Amino acid sequence: MTKQLINVIVLAILILSLGMLGCSDKSVYLEREEWLLESYGIVGQTQTTLPDTEITLAFDNEENGISGTAGCNDYFAEYYISDRFISIGRLGSTRMYCQDPRGTMEQELEYLEILQKSESYLIQDNELIILSSGSQILEFNPR
């Protein structure tokens, strides 16, 4: 099997898993934690965050907002949840430049692009998984 086919199969399994969770509102659980990004990228080809960087995500159910740090800059946006689907509104962020460690700004840009394209989510084994268009994934652990 090609890597692309494997990625499609893995993504399909994750999406089917979302359907098996039912339609209960998980947003309450989402906001109980601040989430720390562990890995990101294309399904089956994820990479871990750079050492000495921290990417976080927090949900505020009352304000329908998310916020966090993207490794260098703070960010914020509105979010919308319906069943197992999630949509992130237009992201705003601070505009600092961080050169250490090397690659911080590239990692931040990739993270924010994947987050902006969020389509669905899954909470499994105390891990938050956000699936985005283009077979991309964000994997978080509680902080």
N, C-alpha and C positions, 0 to 999 in steps of 0.2 A: 504494500500500500504506500502511496505517496504521503508526504507530510501534510499536504493540503487536505487530502481526503481524511486523514486521521484527525486533523484540526476540526473539520466539519462534523465528524462523528462525535468527538468530544463535546463540541458546542451543542449538538442536538441532544446528547444525553443530559447535559446541564439544563437545557431548556425544558426537557421532559420532566426532570426532577422538580423544577419549579412548579409545574402543573400538579404534581402529586402532593404538594404542600397544602393545597386547598386555597381558600380565599380569605383566610383570617388576616386581620390587619397586623402586620409585623412592624409598622412604623413606631409603635410604642417601644418595642425591643430595640429598634435602630437607635432611638434617642437615649436609651439608657447608657450607652457606651460612647466613648470617643474611640474611633477606629484608627489603627496604625497600619499603613500600607506595607505589606510584606513583599508582594510581587505584582508585576504588571506586564502587559504586552499581548501578543497574539496567543490564543489558546494553544497549548502544547509547546510554546516557545517563550514562556515568560522569563523575566529577569528579576532579580531581587533589587531592592533599592540600594543606592550607593551607601557605603559606610559613612558614618558621620552626617547623614541627612535623615530627616524625619518628615514623612508626609502623613498628615492626619485628616480625618473627616469626622465631623460632628453634625448630627441632625437636631433641629429644633422643631418639633411637631407643632407647637403653638404658632410659630411664625412661618411654618412651611419653608424653613431656610436651612441651608447647609453652610458650614464654614470650616476652615482648617488652615493648615500650612502646607504649601506645595513643595517644600524643601528649602525654599528661600523666601518666597512671598506668601502672604496671607491671601486667602480667596474667600468668596462668598457667592451665593446664588439662591434662588428659590428652587424647591423641588416639589414634584407631584408624584403621588403613588396611587395606583389603582390595581387592586389585587396584587399580583407579583411584578407588575411593571412599574418602572420608575423613569421619570423624565426630569432632566436638570435644565433650569432656565439659563438665561445668559449669565455667564460667569464674569465676576468683577474681581480685581486683585490689586494688591499694591504693586509697585514697579521698581523694586530694587534689583541690582545685579549682584550675583554671588559667583565668584570664580573658584572658591574652594568648598568642597573638593571638586576637582576637574569633572565636568559633565553635569554639574548640578542644574544648570539652566536648561540643558537638553532634556534631562529627566523630568524637570518640572513641566516643560512644554508638552512632552508626551503624555504625562499623567493628566494634565488639564484637558488635553484633546480627547483622551479616552473617556474621562469623566463627563465631558460635555455631551458625548454621544451615548450615554447610558440608556439602556432599553429595559433591562430586567435585573432582578436581584434574587439572591438565595442566601439564607442563613443556615449553615450546616456545620455541625460540630464546633459551635462557637466561633465560626469564621463567616465573615460577610464577603460574598462574591457578587460583583457587579459585572454583568455582561453588557457589552457595547457593540455597536455596529462594526462591521469589518472583522468579526470573530476576535474581538479584543476583550480583555478581562482585567479586572482589578481585584486583588485578593487582600483582605484586611483581617487583622486580629484585633481583639479588644486591647486597648492600651492598658 
